[in-house]
Amino acid sequence: MTTLHTVNKSPFEKTSLDKCLQYAGGNSAVLLIEDGVYAAVKGTDVEPRIKTALDSVKVYVLGPDLNARGFSDGRVIEGISVVDYAGFVDLAAENAKVQAWL
Amino acid sequence: MSETIKNFLYLNRRAPYGSIYAWEALEVVLIGAAFDQDVSLAFVDDGVYQLTKGHNTADIGMKNFSPTFAALGDYEVKKIFIEQESLDERGLTLDDLQHLVWEDEDEDYAEKDSIKVVNRTEMAAIMDGADVVFSF
């Protein structure tokens, strides 16, 4: 079953992202929202974990949450797709269910 | 009446917008600034994200409170310490942060930098030296 996993916590403060990546299966999509977007930025200590995850899952980041925090699309790790709210809706519709990692 | 000046340290460890801590801390600092105490701000861990420039909250329906940091100098808040290790972990440099200044009355209102980047050992000493620590 395809699942959209959402992560809304900072990877520096909570284990939400790491746990999500441990459980998310091959057909899954992972969407970073709210403070979860910090994991999408290049050059952080989290980047190696995200790059490993990109080998097996699709990773997206919500643009409005990224821009709110002062990061442009250009700061995002290659391989991660930036989506807007309509893209969020599409991802929710495309997948059989949504699982939130709080 | 004798007046005791205490060294207040506001310790910021949370990212902005995801929770209310960052904004509330700023509100408390501005209120506290009216009481003529010796105020310092420390930004460690995700707190360093509060000071990044270019916040645009138009599409998340929240107030962008980051411009308020620029007003701190006018409230005599001129000691803002940022931890180098926290910046490094997040792939950030001083260039990613707002340039915050205060005006020195004694030097013809020359603008001076408010932000000082310190290492973890120095930050520990700053915490140790504070009379009161407010955590956010």
gemmi code that builds the backbone of each chain (N, CA, C; Angstrom):
import gemmi

chains = {
    "A": [
        ("MET", (0.850, -1.203, 0.000), (0.000, 0.000, 0.000), (0.886, 1.254, 0.000)),
        ("THR", (0.571, 2.205, -0.822), (1.397, 3.419, -0.847), (0.984, 4.368, 0.273)),
        ("THR", (1.972, 4.924, 0.898), (1.711, 5.805, 2.039), (2.455, 7.127, 1.873)),
        ("LEU", (1.759, 8.215, 2.222), (2.432, 9.513, 2.323), (2.770, 9.729, 3.793)),
        ("HIS", (4.057, 9.816, 4.092), (4.508, 10.074, 5.459), (4.785, 11.568, 5.600)),
        ("THR", (4.220, 12.189, 6.616), (4.536, 13.600, 6.853), (5.374, 13.714, 8.127)),
        ("VAL", (6.373, 14.606, 8.077), (7.245, 14.857, 9.244), (7.204, 16.353, 9.515)),
        ("ASN", (6.772, 16.738, 10.714), (6.632, 18.173, 11.001), (7.531, 18.664, 12.132)),
        ("LYS", (8.487, 17.842, 12.557), (9.376, 18.263, 13.649), (10.821, 18.426, 13.151)),
        ("SER", (11.557, 19.317, 13.784), (12.961, 19.517, 13.432), (13.750, 18.233, 13.669)),
        ("PRO", (14.596, 17.847, 12.713), (15.404, 16.635, 12.886), (16.471, 16.798, 13.965)),
        ("PHE", (16.700, 18.050, 14.400), (17.707, 18.307, 15.434), (17.113, 18.213, 16.833)),
        ("GLU", (15.775, 18.199, 16.892), (15.132, 18.225, 18.205), (14.382, 16.939, 18.520)),
        ("LYS", (13.873, 16.293, 17.480), (13.075, 15.073, 17.684), (13.591, 13.960, 16.776)),
        ("THR", (13.212, 12.733, 17.097), (13.629, 11.592, 16.278), (12.606, 11.290, 15.181)),
        ("SER", (11.581, 12.136, 15.028), (10.482, 11.869, 14.086), (10.969, 11.501, 12.685)),
        ("LEU", (11.908, 12.280, 12.151), (12.395, 12.007, 10.797), (13.128, 10.663, 10.731)),
        ("ASP", (14.038, 10.457, 11.655), (14.815, 9.209, 11.645), (13.895, 7.994, 11.775)),
        ("LYS", (12.923, 8.076, 12.659), (11.994, 6.956, 12.827), (11.179, 6.748, 11.549)),
        ("CYS", (10.700, 7.831, 10.971), (9.928, 7.752, 9.730), (10.733, 7.031, 8.659)),
        ("LEU", (11.996, 7.420, 8.506), (12.829, 6.833, 7.449), (13.124, 5.355, 7.718)),
        ("GLN", (13.104, 4.965, 8.987), (13.322, 3.547, 9.313), (12.133, 2.685, 8.911)),
        ("TYR", (10.934, 3.298, 8.933), (9.720, 2.517, 8.682), (9.149, 2.691, 7.276)),
        ("ALA", (9.456, 3.810, 6.633), (8.845, 4.097, 5.335), (9.314, 3.083, 4.277)),
        ("GLY", (8.371, 2.456, 3.608), (8.696, 1.433, 2.619), (9.028, 1.994, 1.254)),
        ("GLY", (9.363, 1.093, 0.342), (9.852, 1.457, -0.978), (8.943, 2.322, -1.828)),
        ("ASN", (7.639, 2.152, -1.706), (6.734, 2.948, -2.537), (6.261, 4.213, -1.849)),
        ("SER", (6.887, 4.502, -0.731), (6.399, 5.618, 0.075), (6.910, 6.966, -0.403)),
        ("ALA", (6.150, 7.981, -0.017), (6.587, 9.351, -0.203), (6.710, 9.972, 1.184)),
        ("VAL", (7.762, 10.777, 1.370), (7.961, 11.474, 2.639), (7.868, 12.969, 2.361)),
        ("LEU", (6.962, 13.641, 3.061), (6.790, 15.078, 2.878), (7.209, 15.809, 4.148)),
        ("LEU", (8.181, 16.705, 4.008), (8.674, 17.497, 5.139), (7.875, 18.788, 5.229)),
        ("ILE", (7.256, 19.015, 6.389), (6.447, 20.232, 6.585), (6.832, 20.901, 7.908)),
        ("GLU", (6.360, 22.133, 8.110), (6.626, 22.906, 9.331), (8.124, 22.831, 9.680)),
        ("ASP", (8.471, 22.548, 10.963), (9.894, 22.509, 11.328), (10.614, 21.309, 10.715)),
        ("GLY", (9.876, 20.416, 10.103), (10.502, 19.290, 9.407), (11.297, 19.719, 8.191)),
        ("VAL", (11.002, 20.923, 7.665), (11.673, 21.375, 6.435), (13.174, 21.590, 6.612)),
        ("TYR", (13.630, 21.786, 7.873), (15.067, 21.993, 8.077), (15.892, 20.801, 7.590)),
        ("ALA", (15.269, 19.622, 7.533), (15.974, 18.424, 7.074), (16.254, 18.480, 5.572)),
        ("ALA", (15.550, 19.354, 4.854), (15.693, 19.430, 3.398), (16.821, 20.358, 2.966)),
        ("VAL", (17.380, 21.117, 3.918), (18.393, 22.113, 3.579), (19.781, 21.473, 3.428)),
        ("LYS", (20.491, 21.917, 2.401), (21.848, 21.421, 2.126), (22.815, 21.761, 3.253)),
        ("GLY", (23.801, 20.897, 3.423), (24.935, 21.227, 4.283), (24.745, 20.999, 5.767)),
        ("THR", (23.644, 20.369, 6.169), (23.438, 20.133, 7.601), (23.950, 18.749, 7.980)),
        ("ASP", (24.018, 18.503, 9.278), (24.433, 17.186, 9.771), (23.430, 16.089, 9.385)),
        ("VAL", (22.228, 16.497, 8.975), (21.169, 15.539, 8.631), (21.285, 15.085, 7.170)),
        ("GLU", (21.965, 15.883, 6.355), (22.002, 15.641, 4.907), (22.381, 14.196, 4.520)),
        ("PRO", (23.404, 13.598, 5.147), (23.760, 12.222, 4.748), (22.605, 11.238, 4.922)),
        ("ARG", (21.813, 11.422, 5.985), (20.677, 10.514, 6.233), (19.601, 10.700, 5.172)),
        ("ILE", (19.382, 11.941, 4.771), (18.382, 12.228, 3.742), (18.837, 11.640, 2.403)),
        ("LYS", (20.116, 11.795, 2.110), (20.627, 11.291, 0.827), (20.509, 9.775, 0.751)),
        ("THR", (20.749, 9.100, 1.864), (20.575, 7.647, 1.905), (19.105, 7.297, 1.671)),
        ("ALA", (18.231, 8.048, 2.300), (16.793, 7.782, 2.173), (16.323, 7.975, 0.739)),
        ("LEU", (16.939, 8.941, 0.028), (16.524, 9.231, -1.350), (16.737, 8.043, -2.295)),
        ("ASP", (17.586, 7.091, -1.870), (17.794, 5.889, -2.682), (16.557, 4.990, -2.683)),
        ("SER", (15.728, 5.112, -1.644), (14.597, 4.189, -1.536), (13.221, 4.852, -1.480)),
        ("VAL", (13.146, 6.108, -1.049), (11.841, 6.778, -0.998), (11.903, 8.128, -1.711)),
        ("LYS", (10.716, 8.610, -2.106), (10.646, 9.944, -2.691), (10.492, 10.949, -1.551)),
        ("VAL", (11.233, 12.039, -1.610), (11.158, 13.033, -0.543), (10.706, 14.378, -1.120)),
        ("TYR", (9.758, 14.988, -0.434), (9.208, 16.290, -0.840), (9.321, 17.260, 0.329)),
        ("VAL", (9.330, 18.544, 0.007), (9.327, 19.561, 1.062), (8.293, 20.626, 0.696)),
        ("LEU", (7.584, 21.121, 1.708), (6.541, 22.113, 1.459), (7.166, 23.511, 1.350)),
        ("GLY", (7.086, 24.087, 0.144), (7.709, 25.377, -0.146), (7.328, 26.508, 0.801)),
        ("PRO", (6.044, 26.712, 1.071), (5.662, 27.813, 1.962), (6.324, 27.740, 3.348)),
        ("ASP", (6.486, 26.522, 3.895), (7.145, 26.377, 5.203), (8.644, 26.649, 5.094)),
        ("LEU", (9.213, 26.309, 3.957), (10.634, 26.557, 3.703), (10.888, 28.065, 3.602)),
        ("ASN", (10.055, 28.744, 2.804), (10.209, 30.183, 2.594), (9.960, 30.979, 3.875)),
        ("ALA", (9.019, 30.510, 4.687), (8.725, 31.190, 5.955), (9.967, 31.236, 6.823)),
        ("ARG", (10.781, 30.188, 6.737), (11.980, 30.074, 7.570), (13.227, 30.668, 6.890)),
        ("GLY", (13.027, 31.343, 5.781), (14.131, 32.082, 5.160), (14.956, 31.302, 4.150)),
        ("PHE", (14.512, 30.099, 3.777), (15.273, 29.304, 2.818), (14.600, 29.288, 1.450)),
        ("SER", (15.399, 29.548, 0.415), (14.884, 29.507, -0.947), (14.985, 28.081, -1.471)),
        ("ASP", (14.329, 27.828, -2.593), (14.367, 26.490, -3.198), (15.800, 26.060, -3.509)),
        ("GLY", (16.674, 27.041, -3.776), (18.059, 26.756, -4.117), (18.862, 26.132, -2.983)),
        ("ARG", (18.367, 26.245, -1.759), (19.075, 25.674, -0.601), (18.692, 24.217, -0.349)),
        ("VAL", (17.761, 23.696, -1.180), (17.254, 22.340, -0.955), (18.168, 21.283, -1.583)),
        ("ILE", (18.361, 20.182, -0.862), (19.182, 19.056, -1.320), (18.652, 18.533, -2.651)),
        ("GLU", (19.568, 18.258, -3.583), (19.147, 17.735, -4.882), (18.474, 16.384, -4.729)),
        ("GLY", (17.363, 16.225, -5.451), (16.611, 14.977, -5.341), (15.335, 15.149, -4.533)),
        ("ILE", (15.281, 16.225, -3.737), (14.054, 16.540, -2.990), (13.224, 17.497, -3.847)),
        ("SER", (11.932, 17.200, -3.990), (11.052, 18.070, -4.771), (10.327, 19.046, -3.858)),
        ("VAL", (10.316, 20.325, -4.270), (9.576, 21.345, -3.527), (8.141, 21.371, -4.049)),
        ("VAL", (7.170, 21.266, -3.140), (5.763, 21.307, -3.560), (5.037, 22.449, -2.857)),
        ("ASP", (3.932, 22.911, -3.451), (3.089, 23.909, -2.797), (1.896, 23.180, -2.165)),
        ("TYR", (0.922, 23.937, -1.662), (-0.208, 23.290, -0.980), (-0.977, 22.368, -1.923)),
        ("ALA", (-1.112, 22.780, -3.210), (-1.818, 21.933, -4.180), (-1.064, 20.627, -4.379)),
        ("GLY", (0.284, 20.718, -4.340), (1.108, 19.518, -4.461), (0.929, 18.601, -3.268)),
        ("PHE", (0.755, 19.185, -2.074), (0.485, 18.433, -0.853), (-0.817, 17.640, -1.034)),
        ("VAL", (-1.831, 18.331, -1.563), (-3.128, 17.686, -1.788), (-2.988, 16.535, -2.791)),
        ("ASP", (-2.242, 16.786, -3.858), (-2.025, 15.736, -4.868), (-1.374, 14.508, -4.235)),
        ("LEU", (-0.345, 14.739, -3.409), (0.357, 13.628, -2.759), (-0.592, 12.844, -1.849)),
        ("ALA", (-1.438, 13.568, -1.137), (-2.397, 12.904, -0.242), (-3.379, 12.072, -1.053)),
        ("ALA", (-3.767, 12.609, -2.227), (-4.746, 11.908, -3.071), (-4.121, 10.700, -3.783)),
        ("GLU", (-2.865, 10.839, -4.184), (-2.187, 9.766, -4.920), (-1.904, 8.546, -4.053)),
        ("ASN", (-1.673, 8.800, -2.771), (-1.325, 7.697, -1.879), (-2.574, 7.172, -1.165)),
        ("ALA", (-2.500, 5.887, -0.775), (-3.670, 5.258, -0.160), (-3.997, 5.861, 1.197)),
        ("LYS", (-2.949, 6.283, 1.913), (-3.209, 6.910, 3.213), (-2.066, 7.857, 3.591)),
        ("VAL", (-2.340, 8.638, 4.637), (-1.339, 9.566, 5.145), (-0.967, 9.140, 6.579)),
        ("GLN", (0.331, 9.026, 6.820), (0.793, 8.701, 8.174), (1.641, 9.845, 8.676)),
        ("ALA", (1.236, 10.435, 9.804), (1.953, 11.593, 10.337), (2.953, 11.183, 11.413)),
        ("TRP", (4.179, 11.693, 11.287), (5.227, 11.471, 12.307), (5.375, 12.767, 13.081)),
        ("LEU", (4.850, 12.777, 14.302), (4.795, 14.026, 15.068), (6.006, 14.204, 15.980)),
    ],
    "B": [
        ("MET", (16.549, 54.227, 47.874), (16.331, 52.805, 47.677), (17.487, 52.236, 46.850)),
        ("SER", (18.073, 51.183, 47.356), (19.187, 50.592, 46.608), (18.648, 49.799, 45.419)),
        ("GLU", (19.436, 49.785, 44.371), (18.988, 49.120, 43.152), (19.994, 48.040, 42.770)),
        ("THR", (19.502, 46.831, 42.610), (20.385, 45.733, 42.247), (20.228, 45.417, 40.768)),
        ("ILE", (21.324, 45.517, 40.054), (21.303, 45.159, 38.637), (21.675, 43.683, 38.514)),
        ("LYS", (20.785, 42.929, 37.924), (21.089, 41.508, 37.713), (21.361, 41.224, 36.251)),
        ("ASN", (22.144, 40.187, 36.049), (22.476, 39.749, 34.695), (21.467, 38.688, 34.260)),
        ("PHE", (20.565, 39.088, 33.357), (19.524, 38.176, 32.864), (19.957, 37.553, 31.547)),
        ("LEU", (19.860, 36.244, 31.453), (20.174, 35.560, 30.194), (18.910, 34.891, 29.657)),
        ("TYR", (18.547, 35.262, 28.441), (17.419, 34.614, 27.771), (17.990, 33.547, 26.838)),
        ("LEU", (17.684, 32.292, 27.146), (18.251, 31.163, 26.407), (17.229, 30.644, 25.387)),
        ("ASN", (17.561, 30.791, 24.101), (16.636, 30.408, 23.018), (17.122, 29.149, 22.318)),
        ("ARG", (16.323, 28.081, 22.391), (16.735, 26.809, 21.787), (15.725, 26.283, 20.775)),
        ("ARG", (14.686, 27.057, 20.463), (13.628, 26.570, 19.582), (13.595, 27.308, 18.256)),
        ("ALA", (13.206, 26.574, 17.215), (13.023, 27.182, 15.895), (11.764, 28.063, 15.916)),
        ("PRO", (11.714, 29.063, 15.017), (10.522, 29.911, 14.951), (9.372, 29.216, 14.232)),
        ("TYR", (8.161, 29.691, 14.457), (6.935, 29.276, 13.727), (6.385, 27.897, 14.069)),
        ("GLY", (7.244, 26.891, 14.256), (6.745, 25.551, 14.572), (6.122, 25.481, 15.955)),
        ("SER", (6.560, 26.366, 16.827), (5.947, 26.493, 18.152), (5.982, 27.971, 18.510)),
        ("ILE", (5.328, 28.312, 19.627), (5.208, 29.720, 19.996), (6.400, 30.218, 20.831)),
        ("TYR", (7.311, 29.314, 21.200), (8.404, 29.683, 22.111), (9.227, 30.880, 21.641)),
        ("ALA", (9.625, 30.867, 20.377), (10.524, 31.908, 19.873), (9.879, 33.289, 19.967)),
        ("TRP", (8.644, 33.365, 19.533), (7.935, 34.647, 19.552), (7.714, 35.113, 20.993)),
        ("GLU", (7.306, 34.186, 21.867), (7.066, 34.535, 23.263), (8.345, 35.031, 23.927)),
        ("ALA", (9.470, 34.401, 23.597), (10.750, 34.823, 24.171), (11.028, 36.271, 23.807)),
        ("LEU", (10.804, 36.600, 22.538), (11.060, 37.959, 22.059), (10.152, 38.960, 22.790)),
        ("GLU", (8.898, 38.591, 22.990), (7.961, 39.449, 23.722), (8.463, 39.700, 25.143)),
        ("VAL", (8.924, 38.644, 25.795), (9.387, 38.756, 27.179), (10.652, 39.608, 27.254)),
        ("VAL", (11.544, 39.447, 26.281), (12.773, 40.238, 26.249), (12.425, 41.730, 26.144)),
        ("LEU", (11.483, 42.057, 25.259), (11.113, 43.461, 25.056), (10.449, 44.040, 26.308)),
        ("ILE", (9.644, 43.235, 26.972), (9.017, 43.695, 28.222), (10.091, 43.878, 29.286)),
        ("GLY", (10.966, 42.891, 29.413), (12.021, 42.924, 30.419), (12.985, 44.075, 30.216)),
        ("ALA", (13.149, 44.490, 28.958), (14.096, 45.556, 28.633), (13.711, 46.865, 29.301)),
        ("ALA", (12.447, 46.991, 29.690), (11.983, 48.220, 30.329), (12.478, 48.332, 31.768)),
        ("PHE", (13.055, 47.255, 32.314), (13.415, 47.252, 33.729), (14.894, 47.521, 34.012)),
        ("ASP", (15.612, 48.044, 33.008), (16.999, 48.446, 33.219), (17.870, 47.367, 33.848)),
        ("GLN", (17.752, 46.149, 33.376), (18.635, 45.087, 33.848), (19.714, 44.838, 32.794)),
        ("ASP", (20.705, 44.058, 33.168), (21.778, 43.693, 32.239), (21.318, 42.456, 31.468)),
        ("VAL", (20.923, 42.653, 30.215), (20.284, 41.585, 29.445), (21.208, 40.995, 28.379)),
        ("SER", (21.251, 39.670, 28.311), (21.943, 38.970, 27.231), (20.980, 37.966, 26.610)),
        ("LEU", (21.174, 37.736, 25.309), (20.399, 36.699, 24.623), (21.360, 35.634, 24.120)),
        ("ALA", (20.975, 34.375, 24.301), (21.790, 33.281, 23.777), (20.949, 32.464, 22.814)),
        ("PHE", (21.543, 32.127, 21.665), (20.855, 31.299, 20.674), (21.679, 30.042, 20.442)),
        ("VAL", (21.118, 28.906, 20.842), (21.791, 27.622, 20.636), (20.796, 26.641, 20.023)),
        ("ASP", (21.313, 25.497, 19.567), (20.463, 24.464, 18.950), (19.565, 25.099, 17.871)),
        ("ASP", (18.290, 24.696, 17.794), (17.414, 25.238, 16.751), (17.120, 26.727, 16.945)),
        ("GLY", (17.506, 27.276, 18.086), (17.298, 28.712, 18.319), (17.998, 29.570, 17.276)),
        ("VAL", (19.104, 29.075, 16.722), (19.835, 29.876, 15.720), (18.975, 30.134, 14.474)),
        ("TYR", (17.992, 29.273, 14.231), (17.104, 29.469, 13.077), (16.238, 30.728, 13.214)),
        ("GLN", (16.075, 31.213, 14.445), (15.258, 32.418, 14.636), (15.873, 33.624, 13.938)),
        ("LEU", (17.198, 33.637, 13.837), (17.886, 34.823, 13.344), (18.252, 34.772, 11.866)),
        ("THR", (17.844, 33.723, 11.153), (18.141, 33.693, 9.721), (17.395, 34.829, 9.030)),
        ("LYS", (17.976, 35.328, 7.916), (17.314, 36.422, 7.207), (16.356, 35.897, 6.137)),
        ("GLY", (15.549, 36.807, 5.634), (14.688, 36.490, 4.496), (13.435, 35.690, 4.813)),
        ("HIS", (12.990, 35.713, 6.069), (11.739, 35.005, 6.367), (10.596, 35.594, 5.546)),
        ("ASN", (9.804, 34.730, 4.933), (8.618, 35.178, 4.199), (7.454, 34.279, 4.574)),
        ("THR", (6.653, 34.762, 5.520), (5.583, 33.919, 6.078), (4.236, 34.127, 5.381)),
        ("ALA", (4.259, 34.851, 4.258), (3.003, 35.196, 3.567), (2.110, 33.979, 3.322)),
        ("ASP", (2.727, 32.856, 2.984), (1.924, 31.687, 2.615), (1.668, 30.699, 3.747)),
        ("ILE", (2.073, 31.026, 4.966), (1.733, 30.115, 6.066), (0.757, 30.750, 7.056)),
        ("GLY", (0.330, 31.971, 6.759), (-0.688, 32.600, 7.598), (-0.231, 32.907, 9.010)),
        ("MET", (1.069, 33.155, 9.185), (1.580, 33.529, 10.506), (2.341, 34.834, 10.392)),
        ("LYS", (2.398, 35.566, 11.518), (3.150, 36.827, 11.519), (4.646, 36.534, 11.439)),
        ("ASN", (5.324, 37.281, 10.573), (6.780, 37.214, 10.502), (7.315, 38.163, 11.571)),
        ("PHE", (7.765, 37.609, 12.694), (8.237, 38.462, 13.787), (9.739, 38.725, 13.708)),
        ("SER", (10.420, 38.167, 12.689), (11.876, 38.308, 12.654), (12.370, 39.759, 12.514)),
        ("PRO", (11.615, 40.672, 11.841), (12.108, 42.061, 11.781), (12.236, 42.712, 13.160)),
        ("THR", (11.495, 42.182, 14.140), (11.535, 42.767, 15.481), (12.919, 42.654, 16.125)),
        ("PHE", (13.683, 41.638, 15.728), (15.028, 41.485, 16.296), (15.877, 42.740, 16.053)),
        ("ALA", (15.620, 43.412, 14.911), (16.398, 44.604, 14.569), (16.128, 45.751, 15.541)),
        ("ALA", (15.016, 45.668, 16.286), (14.675, 46.741, 17.224), (15.342, 46.548, 18.586)),
        ("LEU", (15.924, 45.397, 18.815), (16.495, 45.109, 20.132), (17.551, 46.134, 20.554)),
        ("GLY", (18.333, 46.608, 19.561), (19.370, 47.590, 19.867), (18.789, 48.854, 20.487)),
        ("ASP", (17.600, 49.261, 20.027), (16.945, 50.460, 20.552), (16.478, 50.264, 21.987)),
        ("TYR", (16.364, 49.013, 22.399), (15.953, 48.691, 23.770), (17.168, 48.374, 24.640)),
        ("GLU", (18.338, 48.784, 24.182), (19.578, 48.555, 24.933), (19.910, 47.074, 25.101)),
        ("VAL", (19.355, 46.253, 24.220), (19.727, 44.836, 24.218), (20.805, 44.689, 23.155)),
        ("LYS", (22.048, 44.572, 23.611), (23.161, 44.612, 22.655), (24.135, 43.462, 22.813)),
        ("LYS", (23.766, 42.470, 23.621), (24.619, 41.287, 23.770), (23.858, 40.059, 23.295)),
        ("ILE", (24.098, 39.671, 22.062), (23.414, 38.526, 21.461), (24.469, 37.482, 21.091)),
        ("PHE", (24.463, 36.392, 21.836), (25.475, 35.342, 21.637), (24.906, 34.175, 20.841)),
        ("ILE", (25.646, 33.762, 19.812), (25.216, 32.660, 18.964), (26.286, 31.585, 18.986)),
        ("GLU", (25.867, 30.347, 19.164), (26.834, 29.254, 19.292), (27.296, 28.740, 17.928)),
        ("GLN", (28.616, 28.748, 17.732), (29.217, 28.302, 16.471), (28.833, 26.854, 16.130)),
        ("GLU", (28.909, 25.970, 17.114), (28.614, 24.556, 16.862), (27.184, 24.371, 16.352)),
        ("SER", (26.254, 25.149, 16.885), (24.855, 25.036, 16.449), (24.698, 25.483, 15.000)),
        ("LEU", (25.447, 26.535, 14.620), (25.426, 26.983, 13.223), (25.994, 25.881, 12.322)),
        ("ASP", (27.140, 25.328, 12.730), (27.830, 24.309, 11.916), (26.937, 23.093, 11.671)),
        ("GLU", (26.276, 22.612, 12.721), (25.426, 21.427, 12.598), (24.326, 21.653, 11.559)),
        ("ARG", (23.928, 22.913, 11.409), (22.813, 23.252, 10.523), (23.270, 23.817, 9.181)),
        ("GLY", (24.563, 23.761, 8.894), (25.067, 24.252, 7.619), (24.909, 25.744, 7.452)),
        ("LEU", (24.871, 26.479, 8.566), (24.682, 27.926, 8.507), (25.981, 28.663, 8.812)),
        ("THR", (26.082, 29.881, 8.265), (27.199, 30.762, 8.602), (26.612, 32.093, 9.042)),
        ("LEU", (27.481, 32.972, 9.528), (27.036, 34.298, 9.971), (26.320, 35.044, 8.842)),
        ("ASP", (26.703, 34.777, 7.599), (26.073, 35.426, 6.449), (24.598, 35.077, 6.295)),
        ("ASP", (24.190, 33.952, 6.855), (22.781, 33.550, 6.763), (21.915, 34.303, 7.773)),
        ("LEU", (22.579, 34.977, 8.716), (21.839, 35.620, 9.804), (21.646, 37.114, 9.580)),
        ("GLN", (20.638, 37.667, 10.241), (20.422, 39.102, 10.201), (21.632, 39.826, 10.798)),
        ("HIS", (21.890, 41.023, 10.293), (22.965, 41.850, 10.848), (22.340, 42.782, 11.880)),
        ("LEU", (22.545, 42.472, 13.145), (21.916, 43.254, 14.212), (22.933, 44.199, 14.841)),
        ("VAL", (22.526, 45.451, 15.023), (23.439, 46.456, 15.563), (22.781, 47.260, 16.688)),
        ("TRP", (23.603, 47.957, 17.459), (23.124, 48.930, 18.439), (23.929, 50.197, 18.254)),
        ("GLU", (23.375, 51.326, 18.704), (24.065, 52.610, 18.531), (24.728, 53.032, 19.837)),
        ("ASP", (26.019, 53.302, 19.775), (26.777, 53.682, 20.961), (26.732, 55.199, 21.151)),
        ("GLU", (25.965, 55.631, 22.164), (25.821, 57.074, 22.435), (27.168, 57.737, 22.695)),
        ("ASP", (28.069, 57.001, 23.343), (29.360, 57.574, 23.729), (30.311, 57.749, 22.550)),
        ("GLU", (29.960, 57.158, 21.415), (30.820, 57.290, 20.238), (30.021, 57.825, 19.054)),
        ("ASP", (29.281, 58.927, 19.336), (28.512, 59.601, 18.300), (27.555, 58.645, 17.580)),
        ("TYR", (26.935, 57.812, 18.383), (25.922, 56.865, 17.879), (26.441, 55.948, 16.767)),
        ("ALA", (27.694, 55.568, 16.913), (28.269, 54.621, 15.949), (27.552, 53.276, 16.074)),
        ("GLU", (27.263, 52.687, 14.923), (26.588, 51.373, 14.946), (27.601, 50.283, 15.258)),
        ("LYS", (27.256, 49.447, 16.220), (28.149, 48.343, 16.591), (27.378, 47.028, 16.518)),
        ("ASP", (28.106, 45.982, 16.190), (27.464, 44.667, 16.067), (26.950, 44.164, 17.413)),
        ("SER", (25.739, 43.658, 17.405), (25.171, 43.073, 18.617), (25.498, 41.595, 18.713)),
        ("ILE", (25.625, 40.963, 17.548), (25.822, 39.514, 17.526), (27.283, 39.149, 17.723)),
        ("LYS", (27.509, 38.207, 18.631), (28.851, 37.654, 18.803), (28.737, 36.131, 18.727)),
        ("VAL", (29.501, 35.549, 17.818), (29.514, 34.093, 17.709), (30.523, 33.539, 18.709)),
        ("VAL", (30.079, 32.609, 19.527), (30.956, 32.010, 20.549), (30.937, 30.493, 20.421)),
        ("ASN", (31.966, 29.836, 20.942), (31.954, 28.376, 20.906), (31.231, 27.821, 22.138)),
        ("ARG", (31.082, 26.505, 22.174), (30.268, 25.886, 23.229), (30.862, 26.118, 24.617)),
        ("THR", (32.168, 26.114, 24.705), (32.822, 26.343, 25.999), (32.538, 27.759, 26.488)),
        ("GLU", (32.629, 28.719, 25.542), (32.337, 30.111, 25.907), (30.868, 30.279, 26.284)),
        ("MET", (29.991, 29.565, 25.560), (28.558, 29.649, 25.862), (28.279, 29.100, 27.260)),
        ("ALA", (28.972, 28.033, 27.614), (28.794, 27.463, 28.953), (29.176, 28.484, 30.020)),
        ("ALA", (30.240, 29.244, 29.748), (30.687, 30.257, 30.702), (29.677, 31.401, 30.807)),
        ("ILE", (29.055, 31.733, 29.669), (28.032, 32.784, 29.661), (26.835, 32.341, 30.511)),
        ("MET", (26.439, 31.083, 30.350), (25.326, 30.556, 31.148), (25.701, 30.553, 32.631)),
        ("ASP", (26.928, 30.133, 32.900), (27.401, 30.037, 34.286), (27.429, 31.411, 34.953)),
        ("GLY", (27.739, 32.437, 34.156), (27.886, 33.769, 34.709), (26.580, 34.533, 34.895)),
        ("ALA", (25.493, 33.980, 34.401), (24.211, 34.681, 34.500), (23.599, 34.534, 35.892)),
        ("ASP", (22.997, 35.630, 36.390), (22.303, 35.552, 37.681), (20.983, 34.814, 37.520)),
        ("VAL", (20.318, 35.065, 36.383), (19.015, 34.457, 36.126), (18.983, 33.971, 34.674)),
        ("VAL", (18.489, 32.765, 34.449), (18.360, 32.245, 33.087), (16.883, 31.985, 32.784)),
        ("PHE", (16.396, 32.607, 31.723), (15.035, 32.348, 31.259), (15.125, 31.446, 30.034)),
        ("SER", (14.506, 30.290, 30.094), (14.617, 29.316, 29.001), (13.393, 29.285, 28.104)),
        ("PHE", (13.664, 29.306, 26.811), (12.578, 29.213, 25.828), (12.925, 28.183, 24.772)),
    ],
}
model = gemmi.Model(1)
for chain_id, residues in chains.items():
    chain = gemmi.Chain(chain_id)
    for i, (resn, *xyz) in enumerate(residues, 1):
        res = gemmi.Residue()
        res.name, res.seqid = resn, gemmi.SeqId(i, " ")
        for name, pos in zip(("N", "CA", "C"), xyz):
            atom = gemmi.Atom()
            atom.name, atom.element = name, gemmi.Element(name[0])
            atom.pos, atom.b_iso = gemmi.Position(*pos), 0.0
            res.add_atom(atom)
        chain.add_residue(res)
    model.add_chain(chain)
structure = gemmi.Structure()
structure.add_model(model)
structure.setup_entities()
